Amino acid sequence: MKEEAKLQTKIIKFLRHEGRFVIKTQGGTPGTDTGTPDVITIYPDGRLIGLEIKRPDGGGVVSPEQKAIGKQINRNNGLWYVIDSWEKFEEVWRNVTTFI
């Protein structure tokens, strides 16, 4: 399993363990726009959180479509993050759970 997939799986397992609703998407497949975050979850207050997962080695690039979707999520009071390590996810999750 590739490192990006391992990180994604670990994040999804964590979110489900926390009782969160989780959707794993595949952008560009029928019915899913290109640029849709890899993982979508909903915080208990109803706020959407989009997580774009990238390779932990720093080799992943956020596409223009992903950035555009991220901006759209933010404009609609959702949260969007690019995650490239477990530590980054933990930092984001601490901030999200404190912020909301």
C-alpha positions in Angstrom: 0.0 0.0 0.0 1.3 3.4 -0.9 2.2 5.9 1.9 -0.6 8.3 0.9 -3.1 5.4 1.1 -1.8 4.3 4.5 -2.1 7.8 5.9 -5.6 8.1 4.4 -6.7 4.8 6.0 -5.3 5.8 9.4 -7.2 9.1 9.3 -10.4 7.4 8.3 -10.1 4.8 11.0 -9.4 7.6 13.6 -12.5 9.6 12.4 -14.7 6.6 12.5 -13.4 5.7 16.0 -14.4 9.2 17.0 -17.9 8.6 15.8 -17.7 10.9 12.8 -19.5 10.5 9.6 -16.9 9.9 6.9 -17.0 9.8 3.1 -13.9 8.6 1.1 -14.1 10.1 -2.3 -12.4 9.5 -5.6 -12.4 12.8 -7.5 -13.1 12.6 -11.2 -15.2 9.4 -11.0 -18.8 9.7 -12.2 -20.8 11.9 -9.8 -17.7 13.3 -8.1 -16.1 16.5 -9.3 -12.4 16.6 -10.0 -10.8 18.3 -7.0 -13.2 16.9 -4.4 -11.3 16.3 -1.1 -10.2 12.7 -0.5 -11.9 12.5 2.8 -15.0 14.4 3.9 -16.3 14.4 7.4 -18.9 16.5 9.3 -18.3 18.0 12.7 -21.2 17.7 15.2 -22.2 21.3 14.6 -22.9 20.3 10.9 -19.8 22.0 9.5 -18.2 20.1 6.6 -14.5 19.4 6.8 -12.6 18.4 3.6 -9.3 16.7 3.9 -7.0 16.6 0.8 -4.5 13.8 1.6 -1.0 14.1 0.0 2.1 11.9 0.1 4.1 12.1 3.3 7.3 12.5 1.3 6.2 16.0 0.1 5.9 14.8 -3.5 2.1 15.4 -3.7 0.9 18.5 -5.5 -2.4 20.3 -4.8 -4.0 20.8 -8.2 -5.8 24.0 -9.3 -9.1 22.0 -9.2 -8.4 20.9 -5.6 -7.6 24.5 -4.6 -10.8 25.8 -6.2 -12.9 23.2 -4.4 -11.1 24.1 -1.1 -12.0 27.8 -1.6 -15.6 26.9 -2.4 -15.8 24.8 0.8 -14.3 27.7 2.8 -16.7 30.3 1.2 -19.6 28.1 2.4 -18.3 28.1 6.0 -16.7 24.7 5.7 -13.1 23.8 6.5 -10.6 22.5 4.1 -7.1 21.2 4.8 -4.2 19.6 2.9 -2.8 16.8 5.1 0.6 15.2 4.3 1.5 13.6 7.6 -0.2 12.1 10.7 1.4 15.0 12.7 -0.3 17.5 10.4 -3.6 15.8 10.8 -3.3 15.8 14.6 -2.4 19.5 14.6 -5.4 20.3 12.3 -7.8 18.1 14.4 -6.7 19.8 17.6 -7.3 23.2 16.1 -10.6 22.1 14.6 -11.9 20.7 17.8 -10.8 23.8 19.7 -12.1 26.2 17.1 -15.5 24.8 16.6 
